[in-house]
Amino acid sequence: MGLFTGLVTLPLAPVRGVMWLAEVLTEQAEQELYDPGKIAAEMQQIADEVAAGEIGEDEAAAREEELIARLHEGRARGL
């Protein structure tokens, strides 16, 4: 980057910084959302809630389907 280009684009530095931060936060959130270990823990929690009688089979099945969809989406994204 030349001196002139650096001086001209200097006012945009905060914008580039915010955009970079947004990309990093998005990436971190997606990794957490699609983490197979976290999904497995949530599946176990659902099983525990069913065993304790806190939720019914229909609600458990719906929540498990959502988790399975997240798992497939994460694998499709390569996360």
Distance bins in CASP14 RR format, pairs under 12 A and 6 or more apart:
PFRMAT RR
TARGET T0000
AUTHOR 0000-0000-0000
RMODE 2
METHOD distances of the structure
MODEL  1
1 7 0 0 0 0 0 1 0 0 0 0 0
1 8 0 0 0 0 0 1 0 0 0 0 0
1 9 1 0 0 1 0 0 0 0 0 0 0
1 10 0 0 0 0 0 1 0 0 0 0 0
1 13 0 0 0 0 0 1 0 0 0 0 0
2 8 0 0 0 0 1 0 0 0 0 0 0
2 9 0 0 0 0 1 0 0 0 0 0 0
2 10 0 0 0 0 0 1 0 0 0 0 0
3 9 0 0 0 0 0 1 0 0 0 0 0
3 10 0 0 0 0 0 1 0 0 0 0 0
4 10 0 0 0 0 0 1 0 0 0 0 0
5 12 0 0 0 0 0 1 0 0 0 0 0
6 12 0 0 0 0 1 0 0 0 0 0 0
6 13 0 0 0 0 1 0 0 0 0 0 0
6 16 0 0 0 0 0 1 0 0 0 0 0
7 13 0 0 0 0 0 1 0 0 0 0 0
9 15 0 0 0 0 1 0 0 0 0 0 0
9 16 0 0 0 0 1 0 0 0 0 0 0
10 16 0 0 0 0 0 1 0 0 0 0 0
12 18 0 0 0 0 0 1 0 0 0 0 0
12 19 0 0 0 0 1 0 0 0 0 0 0
13 19 0 0 0 0 0 1 0 0 0 0 0
13 20 0 0 0 0 0 1 0 0 0 0 0
14 20 0 0 0 0 0 1 0 0 0 0 0
14 21 0 0 0 0 0 1 0 0 0 0 0
15 21 0 0 0 0 0 1 0 0 0 0 0
15 22 0 0 0 0 0 1 0 0 0 0 0
16 22 0 0 0 0 0 1 0 0 0 0 0
16 23 0 0 0 0 0 1 0 0 0 0 0
17 23 0 0 0 0 1 0 0 0 0 0 0
17 24 0 0 0 0 1 0 0 0 0 0 0
17 25 0 0 0 0 0 1 0 0 0 0 0
18 24 0 0 0 0 0 1 0 0 0 0 0
18 25 0 0 0 0 0 1 0 0 0 0 0
19 25 0 0 0 0 0 1 0 0 0 0 0
19 26 0 0 0 0 0 1 0 0 0 0 0
20 26 0 0 0 0 0 1 0 0 0 0 0
20 27 0 0 0 0 0 1 0 0 0 0 0
21 27 0 0 0 0 0 1 0 0 0 0 0
21 28 0 0 0 0 0 1 0 0 0 0 0
22 28 0 0 0 0 0 1 0 0 0 0 0
22 29 0 0 0 0 0 1 0 0 0 0 0
23 29 0 0 0 0 0 1 0 0 0 0 0
23 30 0 0 0 0 0 1 0 0 0 0 0
24 30 0 0 0 0 0 1 0 0 0 0 0
24 31 0 0 0 0 0 1 0 0 0 0 0
25 31 0 0 0 0 0 1 0 0 0 0 0
25 32 0 0 0 0 0 1 0 0 0 0 0
26 32 0 0 0 0 0 1 0 0 0 0 0
26 33 0 0 0 0 0 1 0 0 0 0 0
27 33 0 0 0 0 0 1 0 0 0 0 0
27 34 0 0 0 0 0 1 0 0 0 0 0
27 77 0 0 0 0 0 1 0 0 0 0 0
27 79 0 0 0 0 1 0 0 0 0 0 0
28 34 0 0 0 0 0 1 0 0 0 0 0
28 35 0 0 0 0 0 1 0 0 0 0 0
28 79 0 0 0 0 0 1 0 0 0 0 0
29 35 0 0 0 0 0 1 0 0 0 0 0
29 79 0 0 0 0 0 1 0 0 0 0 0
30 70 0 0 0 0 0 1 0 0 0 0 0
30 73 0 0 0 0 1 0 0 0 0 0 0
30 74 0 0 0 0 1 0 0 0 0 0 0
30 76 0 0 0 0 0 1 0 0 0 0 0
30 77 1 0 0 1 0 0 0 0 0 0 0
30 78 0 0 0 0 0 1 0 0 0 0 0
30 79 1 0 0 1 0 0 0 0 0 0 0
31 37 0 0 0 0 0 1 0 0 0 0 0
31 38 0 0 0 0 1 0 0 0 0 0 0
31 74 0 0 0 0 1 0 0 0 0 0 0
31 77 0 0 0 0 1 0 0 0 0 0 0
31 78 0 0 0 0 0 1 0 0 0 0 0
31 79 1 0 1 0 0 0 0 0 0 0 0
32 38 1 0 0 1 0 0 0 0 0 0 0
32 39 0 0 0 0 0 1 0 0 0 0 0
32 41 0 0 0 0 0 1 0 0 0 0 0
32 42 0 0 0 0 0 1 0 0 0 0 0
32 70 0 0 0 0 0 1 0 0 0 0 0
32 74 0 0 0 0 0 1 0 0 0 0 0
32 79 0 0 0 0 1 0 0 0 0 0 0
33 39 0 0 0 0 1 0 0 0 0 0 0
33 42 0 0 0 0 0 1 0 0 0 0 0
33 66 0 0 0 0 0 1 0 0 0 0 0
33 67 0 0 0 0 0 1 0 0 0 0 0
33 69 0 0 0 0 0 1 0 0 0 0 0
33 70 1 0 0 1 0 0 0 0 0 0 0
33 71 0 0 0 0 0 1 0 0 0 0 0
33 73 0 0 0 0 1 0 0 0 0 0 0
33 74 0 0 0 0 1 0 0 0 0 0 0
33 77 0 0 0 0 0 1 0 0 0 0 0
33 79 0 0 0 0 1 0 0 0 0 0 0
34 42 0 0 0 0 0 1 0 0 0 0 0
34 67 0 0 0 0 0 1 0 0 0 0 0
34 68 0 0 0 0 0 1 0 0 0 0 0
34 69 0 0 0 0 0 1 0 0 0 0 0
34 70 1 0 0 1 0 0 0 0 0 0 0
34 71 1 0 0 1 0 0 0 0 0 0 0
34 72 0 0 0 0 1 0 0 0 0 0 0
34 73 1 0 0 1 0 0 0 0 0 0 0
34 74 1 1 0 0 0 0 0 0 0 0 0
34 75 1 0 0 1 0 0 0 0 0 0 0
34 76 0 0 0 0 1 0 0 0 0 0 0
34 77 1 0 0 1 0 0 0 0 0 0 0
34 78 0 0 0 0 1 0 0 0 0 0 0
34 79 1 0 1 0 0 0 0 0 0 0 0
35 41 0 0 0 0 1 0 0 0 0 0 0
35 42 0 0 0 0 1 0 0 0 0 0 0
35 67 0 0 0 0 0 1 0 0 0 0 0
35 70 0 0 0 0 1 0 0 0 0 0 0
35 71 0 0 0 0 1 0 0 0 0 0 0
35 73 0 0 0 0 0 1 0 0 0 0 0
35 74 0 0 0 0 1 0 0 0 0 0 0
35 75 0 0 0 0 0 1 0 0 0 0 0
35 77 0 0 0 0 0 1 0 0 0 0 0
35 78 0 0 0 0 0 1 0 0 0 0 0
35 79 1 0 0 1 0 0 0 0 0 0 0
36 42 0 0 0 0 0 1 0 0 0 0 0
36 43 0 0 0 0 0 1 0 0 0 0 0
36 67 0 0 0 0 0 1 0 0 0 0 0
36 68 0 0 0 0 0 1 0 0 0 0 0
36 70 0 0 0 0 1 0 0 0 0 0 0
36 71 1 0 0 1 0 0 0 0 0 0 0
36 72 0 0 0 0 0 1 0 0 0 0 0
36 73 0 0 0 0 0 1 0 0 0 0 0
36 74 0 0 0 0 1 0 0 0 0 0 0
36 75 0 0 0 0 1 0 0 0 0 0 0
36 78 0 0 0 0 0 1 0 0 0 0 0
36 79 0 0 0 0 1 0 0 0 0 0 0
37 43 0 0 0 0 1 0 0 0 0 0 0
37 44 0 0 0 0 1 0 0 0 0 0 0
37 67 0 0 0 0 0 1 0 0 0 0 0
37 70 0 0 0 0 0 1 0 0 0 0 0
37 71 0 0 0 0 1 0 0 0 0 0 0
37 74 0 0 0 0 0 1 0 0 0 0 0
37 79 0 0 0 0 0 1 0 0 0 0 0
38 44 0 0 0 0 0 1 0 0 0 0 0
38 45 0 0 0 0 0 1 0 0 0 0 0
38 67 0 0 0 0 1 0 0 0 0 0 0
38 70 0 0 0 0 1 0 0 0 0 0 0
38 71 0 0 0 0 0 1 0 0 0 0 0
38 74 0 0 0 0 0 1 0 0 0 0 0
38 79 0 0 0 0 0 1 0 0 0 0 0
39 45 0 0 0 0 0 1 0 0 0 0 0
39 46 0 0 0 0 0 1 0 0 0 0 0
39 63 0 0 0 0 0 1 0 0 0 0 0
39 64 0 0 0 0 0 1 0 0 0 0 0
39 66 0 0 0 0 1 0 0 0 0 0 0
39 67 1 0 1 0 0 0 0 0 0 0 0
39 68 0 0 0 0 1 0 0 0 0 0 0
39 69 0 0 0 0 0 1 0 0 0 0 0
39 70 1 0 0 1 0 0 0 0 0 0 0
39 71 1 0 1 0 0 0 0 0 0 0 0
39 72 0 0 0 0 0 1 0 0 0 0 0
39 73 0 0 0 0 0 1 0 0 0 0 0
39 74 0 0 0 0 1 0 0 0 0 0 0
39 75 0 0 0 0 0 1 0 0 0 0 0
39 79 0 0 0 0 0 1 0 0 0 0 0
40 46 0 0 0 0 0 1 0 0 0 0 0
40 47 0 0 0 0 0 1 0 0 0 0 0
40 64 0 0 0 0 0 1 0 0 0 0 0
40 67 0 0 0 0 1 0 0 0 0 0 0
40 68 0 0 0 0 0 1 0 0 0 0 0
40 70 0 0 0 0 0 1 0 0 0 0 0
40 71 0 0 0 0 1 0 0 0 0 0 0
41 47 0 0 0 0 0 1 0 0 0 0 0
41 48 0 0 0 0 0 1 0 0 0 0 0
41 67 0 0 0 0 0 1 0 0 0 0 0
42 48 0 0 0 0 0 1 0 0 0 0 0
42 49 0 0 0 0 0 1 0 0 0 0 0
42 60 0 0 0 0 0 1 0 0 0 0 0
42 63 1 0 0 1 0 0 0 0 0 0 0
42 64 0 0 0 0 1 0 0 0 0 0 0
42 66 0 0 0 0 1 0 0 0 0 0 0
42 67 1 0 1 0 0 0 0 0 0 0 0
42 68 0 0 0 0 0 1 0 0 0 0 0
42 70 0 0 0 0 1 0 0 0 0 0 0
42 71 0 0 0 0 0 1 0 0 0 0 0
43 49 0 0 0 0 0 1 0 0 0 0 0
43 50 0 0 0 0 0 1 0 0 0 0 0
43 60 0 0 0 0 1 0 0 0 0 0 0
43 61 0 0 0 0 0 1 0 0 0 0 0
43 63 0 0 0 0 1 0 0 0 0 0 0
43 64 1 0 0 1 0 0 0 0 0 0 0
43 65 0 0 0 0 0 1 0 0 0 0 0
43 66 0 0 0 0 0 1 0 0 0 0 0
43 67 1 0 1 0 0 0 0 0 0 0 0
43 68 0 0 0 0 1 0 0 0 0 0 0
43 70 0 0 0 0 0 1 0 0 0 0 0
43 71 0 0 0 0 1 0 0 0 0 0 0
44 50 0 0 0 0 0 1 0 0 0 0 0
44 51 0 0 0 0 0 1 0 0 0 0 0
44 60 0 0 0 0 0 1 0 0 0 0 0
44 64 0 0 0 0 0 1 0 0 0 0 0
44 67 0 0 0 0 0 1 0 0 0 0 0
45 51 0 0 0 0 0 1 0 0 0 0 0
45 52 0 0 0 0 0 1 0 0 0 0 0
45 54 0 0 0 0 0 1 0 0 0 0 0
45 55 0 0 0 0 0 1 0 0 0 0 0
45 60 0 0 0 0 0 1 0 0 0 0 0
45 63 0 0 0 0 1 0 0 0 0 0 0
45 64 0 0 0 0 0 1 0 0 0 0 0
45 67 0 0 0 0 0 1 0 0 0 0 0
46 52 0 0 0 0 0 1 0 0 0 0 0
46 53 0 0 0 0 0 1 0 0 0 0 0
46 54 0 0 0 0 1 0 0 0 0 0 0
46 55 1 0 0 1 0 0 0 0 0 0 0
46 56 0 0 0 0 1 0 0 0 0 0 0
46 57 0 0 0 0 0 1 0 0 0 0 0
46 59 0 0 0 0 1 0 0 0 0 0 0
46 60 1 0 1 0 0 0 0 0 0 0 0
46 61 0 0 0 0 1 0 0 0 0 0 0
46 62 0 0 0 0 1 0 0 0 0 0 0
46 63 1 0 1 0 0 0 0 0 0 0 0
46 64 1 0 0 1 0 0 0 0 0 0 0
46 65 0 0 0 0 0 1 0 0 0 0 0
46 66 0 0 0 0 0 1 0 0 0 0 0
46 67 1 0 0 1 0 0 0 0 0 0 0
46 68 0 0 0 0 0 1 0 0 0 0 0
47 53 0 0 0 0 0 1 0 0 0 0 0
47 54 0 0 0 0 0 1 0 0 0 0 0
47 55 0 0 0 0 0 1 0 0 0 0 0
47 56 0 0 0 0 0 1 0 0 0 0 0
47 57 0 0 0 0 0 1 0 0 0 0 0
47 60 1 0 0 1 0 0 0 0 0 0 0
47 61 0 0 0 0 0 1 0 0 0 0 0
47 63 0 0 0 0 0 1 0 0 0 0 0
47 64 0 0 0 0 1 0 0 0 0 0 0
47 67 0 0 0 0 0 1 0 0 0 0 0
48 54 0 0 0 0 1 0 0 0 0 0 0
48 55 0 0 0 0 1 0 0 0 0 0 0
48 60 0 0 0 0 0 1 0 0 0 0 0
49 55 1 0 1 0 0 0 0 0 0 0 0
49 56 0 0 0 0 1 0 0 0 0 0 0
49 57 0 0 0 0 0 1 0 0 0 0 0
49 59 0 0 0 0 1 0 0 0 0 0 0
49 60 1 0 0 1 0 0 0 0 0 0 0
49 63 0 0 0 0 1 0 0 0 0 0 0
49 64 0 0 0 0 0 1 0 0 0 0 0
50 56 1 0 0 1 0 0 0 0 0 0 0
50 57 1 0 0 1 0 0 0 0 0 0 0
50 58 0 0 0 0 0 1 0 0 0 0 0
50 59 0 0 0 0 1 0 0 0 0 0 0
50 60 1 0 1 0 0 0 0 0 0 0 0
50 61 0 0 0 0 1 0 0 0 0 0 0
50 63 0 0 0 0 1 0 0 0 0 0 0
50 64 0 0 0 0 1 0 0 0 0 0 0
51 57 0 0 0 0 0 1 0 0 0 0 0
51 60 0 0 0 0 0 1 0 0 0 0 0
52 60 0 0 0 0 0 1 0 0 0 0 0
53 59 0 0 0 0 0 1 0 0 0 0 0
53 60 0 0 0 0 1 0 0 0 0 0 0
54 60 0 0 0 0 1 0 0 0 0 0 0
54 63 0 0 0 0 0 1 0 0 0 0 0
55 61 0 0 0 0 0 1 0 0 0 0 0
55 62 0 0 0 0 1 0 0 0 0 0 0
55 63 1 0 0 1 0 0 0 0 0 0 0
55 64 0 0 0 0 0 1 0 0 0 0 0
56 62 0 0 0 0 1 0 0 0 0 0 0
56 63 0 0 0 0 0 1 0 0 0 0 0
56 64 0 0 0 0 0 1 0 0 0 0 0
57 63 0 0 0 0 0 1 0 0 0 0 0
57 64 0 0 0 0 0 1 0 0 0 0 0
58 64 0 0 0 0 0 1 0 0 0 0 0
58 65 0 0 0 0 0 1 0 0 0 0 0
59 65 0 0 0 0 0 1 0 0 0 0 0
59 66 0 0 0 0 0 1 0 0 0 0 0
60 66 0 0 0 0 0 1 0 0 0 0 0
60 67 0 0 0 0 0 1 0 0 0 0 0
61 67 0 0 0 0 0 1 0 0 0 0 0
61 68 0 0 0 0 0 1 0 0 0 0 0
62 68 0 0 0 0 0 1 0 0 0 0 0
62 69 0 0 0 0 0 1 0 0 0 0 0
63 69 0 0 0 0 0 1 0 0 0 0 0
63 70 0 0 0 0 0 1 0 0 0 0 0
64 70 0 0 0 0 0 1 0 0 0 0 0
64 71 0 0 0 0 0 1 0 0 0 0 0
65 71 0 0 0 0 0 1 0 0 0 0 0
65 72 0 0 0 0 0 1 0 0 0 0 0
66 72 0 0 0 0 0 1 0 0 0 0 0
66 73 0 0 0 0 0 1 0 0 0 0 0
67 73 0 0 0 0 0 1 0 0 0 0 0
67 74 0 0 0 0 0 1 0 0 0 0 0
68 74 0 0 0 0 0 1 0 0 0 0 0
68 75 0 0 0 0 0 1 0 0 0 0 0
69 75 0 0 0 0 0 1 0 0 0 0 0
69 76 0 0 0 0 0 1 0 0 0 0 0
70 76 0 0 0 0 0 1 0 0 0 0 0
70 77 0 0 0 0 0 1 0 0 0 0 0
70 79 0 0 0 0 0 1 0 0 0 0 0
71 77 0 0 0 0 0 1 0 0 0 0 0
71 78 0 0 0 0 0 1 0 0 0 0 0
71 79 0 0 0 0 0 1 0 0 0 0 0
72 78 0 0 0 0 0 1 0 0 0 0 0
72 79 0 0 0 0 0 1 0 0 0 0 0
73 79 0 0 0 0 1 0 0 0 0 0 0
END
